[in-house]
Amino acid sequence: MFDVIVAGGGPTGLMLAGELRLHGVRVLVLEKDAEPSRIVRSLGLHVRSIEVMDQRGLLERFLAHGQKYALGGHFAGIDKPRPDRMDTAHAYILGIPQNVTDRLLAERATEVGVEIRRGCELVGLSQDDHGVTAELADGTRLRSRYLVGCDGGRSTVRKLLGVGFPGEPARAEWLLAEMRVTEEPATIAAIVAEVRKTNRGFGAGPIGGGEYRLVVPAEGVAADRTVPPTLEEFRQRLRVFAGTDFGAHSPRWLSRFGDATRQAERYRVGRVLLAGDAAHVHPPLGGQGLNLGVQDAFNLGWKLAAEVGGWAPEGLLDSYHTERHPVAADVLNNTRAQSELLSLEPGPQAVRRLMAELMDFEEVNRYLIEKTTAIGVRYDFGEGHELLGRRMRDMGLKRGRLYELMHGGRGLLLDQTGRLSVAGWADRVDHVVDGSEELDVPAALLRPDGHVAWVGEDQQDLLSRLPKWFGAAVT
């Protein structure tokens, strides 16, 4: 019997599996595809996801395969320079294809002891007071204490649970591919620039090795978007919009995507939970989808591990839905807004011009960047210090960096007073007596995901806060 079965071996599922293994949880990842997907939907990591990788000691391997790009205001294609004093030590976007992200997360998961089974499709599940039974397409039945559906927007797990997925169906569709072209790069760039004046859903950019990444509006919404377009269909749509097919040939892969916007009504039903695209889908505006899923996993991992480990306080696992559902709802809203601003109709264009003027105000620009990159997320921990509920940025300490102390996925008390104690919770919380010129509070208690659970200097006040997140003290 496994502790947790993760259905879906994409970035959300692999990130979650790795997080669970940090706490000794026995994890099985089931992925229905026999081989890793070659399709590249996401092209990079936003600031908060970069911080997440840094908190777990993974950032260097991602940096080795990615490229840093300047962080700036980019809302609905309205470009503005980055404001000063961004609240992060990683003020950049990391360009890295999704298939590379998947590979790096799979390598990390395997290193820490996750079992990954490919070519295993989940087709049924049932649960009782003691665990979950997963049924596979080949008739195999597996048992685990918990199961998490990270199996994408068409999630089988979500459907089997009967969880509602309200929102808007796809109204438009695009074709996406990577392939070779015969047209000259300068000519392609000129044509793309001209077409995008009237259709921002069109694009073509070099990706190296003589290949281009191409996106073009489809003729309509396909009845089944799991069926990829043909090369001839793709070339025909290129000719409609660009007057040429660029001599496109030899596709590495072809795919299609739509602008459906939906969110699961519940992220937990008993011992089964949902994360990533299984819990929410939206248009790819702002490049937030993969990042949102990775951050779901980062929030859920330590909480589910605490439940498995028997030390979770009451309500901790339910706080996953309480905290992450509003975050995803906000992402859906901002992608809806960006979609409207991309319309060429006079009304949306008037609002777009007004938005461009507002983004010249530094605080507006910063607010939108923090929203898109998720560094502005603040969970509701009740009344208190302005840091409460926010994630803490990486900062230099007298003996290293803050994020270097968080690789193990444990809680952390950063104590500048030297007078505090976490006795009774030392198996779950590290106590670090150190100081930083960047921290203007006496001490801060951080959850394993880096969000601030308490600030202050009073030991009794700290003792009242520790059980909320880390359970009962061990005597």
MOVENJO-V789007 format. One record per residue. N is the residue number from 1. RES is the residue in one small letter. OMEGA is omega in degrees with one decimal (999 if undefined). D_FIRST is the distance of its C-alpha to the first C-alpha in whole Angstrom. Layout:
N&RES&OMEGA&D_FIRST + N&RES&OMEGA&D_FIRST
This chain:
1&m&177.8&0 + 2&f&172.4&4 + 3&d&-178.0&7 + 4&v&167.9&9 + 5&i&176.1&10 + 6&v&178.2&13 + 7&a&-179.6&15 + 8&g&-177.3&19 + 9&g&173.3&20 + 10&g&-176.3&23 + 11&p&179.4&24 + 12&t&-178.3&23 + 13&g&-179.3&19 + 14&l&176.9&20 + 15&m&-179.9&21 + 16&l&-178.9&19 + 17&a&178.2&16 + 18&g&178.0&18 + 19&e&-179.9&19 + 20&l&-178.7&16 + 21&r&176.3&15 + 22&l&-177.7&19 + 23&h&176.3&17 + 24&g&179.9&14 + 25&v&177.2&12 + 26&r&-170.5&9 + 27&v&171.4&10 + 28&l&174.9&10 + 29&v&176.1&13 + 30&l&178.9&14 + 31&e&-174.7&18 + 32&k&178.9&20 + 33&d&-178.1&23 + 34&a&-179.2&23 + 35&e&176.2&26 + 36&p&-179.0&26 + 37&s&175.0&29 + 38&r&-176.8&32 + 39&i&-177.5&33 + 40&v&179.2&34 + 41&r&-179.8&34 + 42&s&-176.8&34 + 43&l&-179.6&37 + 44&g&178.9&36 + 45&l&175.1&35 + 46&h&-171.3&37 + 47&v&-175.5&37 + 48&r&177.5&34 + 49&s&175.0&32 + 50&i&177.0&34 + 51&e&178.6&34 + 52&v&178.6&30 + 53&m&178.5&30 + 54&d&-179.9&32 + 55&q&-179.3&30 + 56&r&176.4&28 + 57&g&-176.9&30 + 58&l&-168.8&29 + 59&l&-176.3&33 + 60&e&179.9&35 + 61&r&175.3&33 + 62&f&179.0&33 + 63&l&-179.0&37 + 64&a&-177.4&37 + 65&h&-176.9&37 + 66&g&178.9&38 + 67&q&179.6&42 + 68&k&174.9&43 + 69&y&-178.1&45 + 70&a&176.2&47 + 71&l&178.3&45 + 72&g&175.4&48 + 73&g&-179.5&48 + 74&h&-177.5&47 + 75&f&-177.1&47 + 76&a&178.7&47 + 77&g&176.0&49 + 78&i&-174.1&51 + 79&d&175.6&52 + 80&k&178.3&53 + 81&p&179.6&53 + 82&r&175.4&50 + 83&p&177.2&51 + 84&d&170.2&52 + 85&r&172.9&50 + 86&m&-175.1&46 + 87&d&177.4&44 + 88&t&172.5&42 + 89&a&-177.1&42 + 90&h&-175.8&41 + 91&a&178.1&43 + 92&y&171.6&43 + 93&i&178.9&41 + 94&l&176.3&39 + 95&g&180.0&39 + 96&i&-177.6&36 + 97&p&-176.4&35 + 98&q&-178.7&32 + 99&n&175.6&31 + 100&v&175.6&31 + 101&t&178.1&29 + 102&d&-177.4&26 + 103&r&-178.8&27 + 104&l&178.4&27 + 105&l&176.1&24 + 106&a&177.8&22 + 107&e&179.1&24 + 108&r&-179.8&23 + 109&a&179.8&19 + 110&t&179.8&19 + 111&e&-177.1&21 + 112&v&171.2&19 + 113&g&176.5&16 + 114&v&173.3&14 + 115&e&-179.9&13 + 116&i&177.6&15 + 117&r&178.4&15 + 118&r&-178.4&19 + 119&g&-179.2&20 + 120&c&-177.3&17 + 121&e&175.5&18 + 122&l&-178.6&16 + 123&v&179.9&19 + 124&g&175.0&17 + 125&l&173.5&15 + 126&s&-179.3&15 + 127&q&176.1&14 + 128&d&-176.0&14 + 129&d&-173.9&15 + 130&h&-178.5&11 + 131&g&-175.8&9 + 132&v&173.7&10 + 133&t&179.0&10 + 134&a&178.1&11 + 135&e&-179.7&14 + 136&l&-176.6&15 + 137&a&-179.3&19 + 138&d&178.6&19 + 139&g&178.8&17 + 140&t&174.8&13 + 141&r&-179.4&11 + 142&l&-176.8&7 + 143&r&176.6&5 + 144&s&178.3&5 + 145&r&178.4&8 + 146&y&175.5&10 + 147&l&178.7&12 + 148&v&177.0&15 + 149&g&174.3&18 + 150&c&-168.5&20 + 151&d&166.9&21 + 152&g&-174.2&25 + 153&g&177.2&28 + 154&r&-171.5&27 + 155&s&172.7&23 + 156&t&-180.0&22 + 157&v&-179.6&19 + 158&r&-179.6&22 + 159&k&179.4&24 + 160&l&178.1&21 + 161&l&-176.3&21 + 162&g&179.7&25 + 163&v&178.3&26 + 164&g&-177.6&29 + 165&f&-174.0&31 + 166&p&179.6&34 + 167&g&-178.4&37 + 168&e&176.3&39 + 169&p&178.8&39 + 170&a&175.5&40 + 171&r&179.9&44 + 172&a&-178.2&44 + 173&e&178.5&42 + 174&w&174.3&43 + 175&l&-175.2&42 + 176&l&-179.0&41 + 177&a&167.6&41 + 178&e&-177.0&42 + 179&m&178.2&45 + 180&r&177.2&48 + 181&v&177.9&51 + 182&t&-178.9&55 + 183&e&179.4&56 + 184&e&-178.8&58 + 185&p&-178.4&56 + 186&a&179.2&59 + 187&t&178.7&59 + 188&i&-178.6&56 + 189&a&-179.3&56 + 190&a&-179.6&59 + 191&i&179.7&58 + 192&v&179.7&54 + 193&a&-178.9&56 + 194&e&-177.9&59 + 195&v&-176.6&56 + 196&r&173.8&54 + 197&k&-177.8&57 + 198&t&178.2&57 + 199&n&-176.5&53 + 200&r&176.1&50 + 201&g&179.9&48 + 202&f&178.8&49 + 203&g&175.6&48 + 204&a&-178.9&49 + 205&g&179.8&48 + 206&p&178.2&48 + 207&i&177.6&44 + 208&g&177.8&46 + 209&g&179.9&46 + 210&g&-178.8&49 + 211&e&179.0&46 + 212&y&169.2&46 + 213&r&-173.6&44 + 214&l&174.5&45 + 215&v&-176.5&45 + 216&v&178.2&47 + 217&p&176.9&47 + 218&a&-179.3&46 + 219&e&179.5&49 + 220&g&178.9&46 + 221&v&-178.1&43 + 222&a&177.2&41 + 223&a&179.7&39 + 224&d&-176.7&36 + 225&r&174.2&36 + 226&t&177.3&33 + 227&v&-177.1&36 + 228&p&175.5&38 + 229&p&174.1&41 + 230&t&176.8&44 + 231&l&-178.7&46 + 232&e&176.0&49 + 233&e&179.8&48 + 234&f&-178.1&47 + 235&r&179.4&50 + 236&q&179.0&52 + 237&r&174.6&51 + 238&l&-179.4&52 + 239&r&179.4&55 + 240&v&-173.9&55 + 241&f&-174.0&55 + 242&a&-177.2&56 + 243&g&180.0&59 + 244&t&175.8&57 + 245&d&177.6&54 + 246&f&-176.1&54 + 247&g&-176.7&54 + 248&a&-179.6&50 + 249&h&175.4&49 + 250&s&179.9&46 + 251&p&171.8&43 + 252&r&174.2&40 + 253&w&175.5&38 + 254&l&-178.8&39 + 255&s&176.3&37 + 256&r&176.4&38 + 257&f&-178.9&37 + 258&g&-176.2&39 + 259&d&176.4&39 + 260&a&-179.7&37 + 261&t&-175.7&36 + 262&r&177.3&34 + 263&q&178.5&31 + 264&a&179.7&28 + 265&e&-179.8&29 + 266&r&177.3&26 + 267&y&179.8&24 + 268&r&170.0&21 + 269&v&-178.5&20 + 270&g&-177.6&18 + 271&r&-179.8&14 + 272&v&-178.5&16 + 273&l&179.3&18 + 274&l&178.2&21 + 275&a&178.5&22 + 276&g&-176.7&25 + 277&d&174.9&27 + 278&a&-178.6&24 + 279&a&-176.6&26 + 280&h&174.1&29 + 281&v&-179.1&32 + 282&h&176.8&35 + 283&p&-174.5&38 + 284&p&-178.3&38 + 285&l&-179.1&41 + 286&g&177.0&41 + 287&g&-171.8&38 + 288&q&-169.7&35 + 289&g&180.0&32 + 290&l&-179.0&30 + 291&n&179.4&31 + 292&l&179.3&30 + 293&g&177.8&27 + 294&v&-179.3&26 + 295&q&169.6&27 + 296&d&-177.7&25 + 297&a&-178.8&22 + 298&f&177.4&24 + 299&n&-174.2&24 + 300&l&-169.3&21 + 301&g&-176.1&19 + 302&w&-179.9&20 + 303&k&178.4&20 + 304&l&176.4&16 + 305&a&177.8&16 + 306&a&178.3&18 + 307&e&178.2&16 + 308&v&-177.6&13 + 309&g&175.2&15 + 310&g&-179.0&17 + 311&w&-177.3&20 + 312&a&173.9&21 + 313&p&-179.6&24 + 314&e&176.8&25 + 315&g&-177.0&25 + 316&l&-178.2&24 + 317&l&177.3&21 + 318&d&179.2&24 + 319&s&174.6&26 + 320&y&177.4&24 + 321&h&-176.6&26 + 322&t&-177.0&29 + 323&e&-171.4&30 + 324&r&179.6&29 + 325&h&177.6&30 + 326&p&178.9&34 + 327&v&179.0&33 + 328&a&178.1&32 + 329&a&178.4&35 + 330&d&177.0&38 + 331&v&177.6&37 + 332&l&179.8&37 + 333&n&-177.4&40 + 334&n&174.6&42 + 335&t&173.5&41 + 336&r&-179.9&43 + 337&a&179.7&46 + 338&q&178.0&46 + 339&s&179.1&46 + 340&e&-178.0&49 + 341&l&178.0&50 + 342&l&178.1&50 + 343&s&179.5&52 + 344&l&177.1&56 + 345&e&-175.4&57 + 346&p&-178.6&60 + 347&g&177.7&58 + 348&p&178.8&55 + 349&q&176.5&57 + 350&a&177.4&59 + 351&v&179.1&56 + 352&r&178.4&55 + 353&r&177.7&58 + 354&l&178.5&58 + 355&m&178.7&54 + 356&a&177.8&56 + 357&e&-179.3&58 + 358&l&-179.3&56 + 359&m&172.8&54 + 360&d&173.4&57 + 361&f&-173.1&56 + 362&e&-177.2&54 + 363&e&176.6&52 + 364&v&179.1&51 + 365&n&179.6&50 + 366&r&-179.9&48 + 367&y&-179.0&46 + 368&l&177.1&45 + 369&i&179.5&44 + 370&e&177.7&42 + 371&k&-176.7&41 + 372&t&-176.9&40 + 373&t&175.3&38 + 374&a&176.9&36 + 375&i&177.1&38 + 376&g&-178.2&40 + 377&v&174.4&36 + 378&r&177.5&37 + 379&y&-176.8&34 + 380&d&176.7&36 + 381&f&-179.1&35 + 382&g&-178.5&39 + 383&e&177.3&42 + 384&g&-177.7&43 + 385&h&-177.2&44 + 386&e&177.2&44 + 387&l&-174.0&41 + 388&l&179.9&38 + 389&g&178.1&36 + 390&r&172.0&37 + 391&r&178.9&35 + 392&m&178.3&37 + 393&r&172.7&38 + 394&d&179.5&38 + 395&m&177.9&41 + 396&g&173.8&43 + 397&l&178.5&43 + 398&k&-178.3&45 + 399&r&175.5&43 + 400&g&-179.0&41 + 401&r&-179.8&39 + 402&l&-174.1&37 + 403&y&176.5&34 + 404&e&-178.4&34 + 405&l&-172.1&33 + 406&m&-175.0&30 + 407&h&-176.1&28 + 408&g&177.3&25 + 409&g&178.9&24 + 410&r&171.2&25 + 411&g&-177.3&28 + 412&l&171.5&32 + 413&l&175.8&35 + 414&l&-167.9&38 + 415&d&177.3&41 + 416&q&-178.7&44 + 417&t&-175.6&46 + 418&g&-175.2&44 + 419&r&-174.5&44 + 420&l&-179.0&41 + 421&s&172.5&38 + 422&v&176.9&34 + 423&a&-174.6&34 + 424&g&178.1&31 + 425&w&-174.5&29 + 426&a&177.2&29 + 427&d&-177.9&25 + 428&r&-174.9&25 + 429&v&174.7&29 + 430&d&178.2&31 + 431&h&-177.9&34 + 432&v&175.7&37 + 433&v&-176.7&41 + 434&d&-178.1&42 + 435&g&177.8&45 + 436&s&175.9&45 + 437&e&-178.3&49 + 438&e&-178.1&46 + 439&l&-174.9&45 + 440&d&172.6&47 + 441&v&-177.3&45 + 442&p&-178.5&45 + 443&a&178.7&41 + 444&a&175.6&38 + 445&l&-179.0&35 + 446&l&171.3&32 + 447&r&178.2&29 + 448&p&177.2&26 + 449&d&174.8&28 + 450&g&178.0&31 + 451&h&-172.7&32 + 452&v&-177.6&35 + 453&a&-178.7&34 + 454&w&169.8&37 + 455&v&178.7&40 + 456&g&179.1&43 + 457&e&-178.0&44 + 458&d&-176.7&44 + 459&q&-179.2&41 + 460&q&176.7&41 + 461&d&177.2&41 + 462&l&-178.9&38 + 463&l&178.0&36 + 464&s&-176.6&36 + 465&r&-175.5&34 + 466&l&-178.1&32 + 467&p&-178.4&30 + 468&k&-175.2&30 + 469&w&-172.3&27 + 470&f&174.5&26 + 471&g&-176.4&25 + 472&a&177.6&27 + 473&a&174.3&29 + 474&v&-177.2&28 + 475&t&999&31
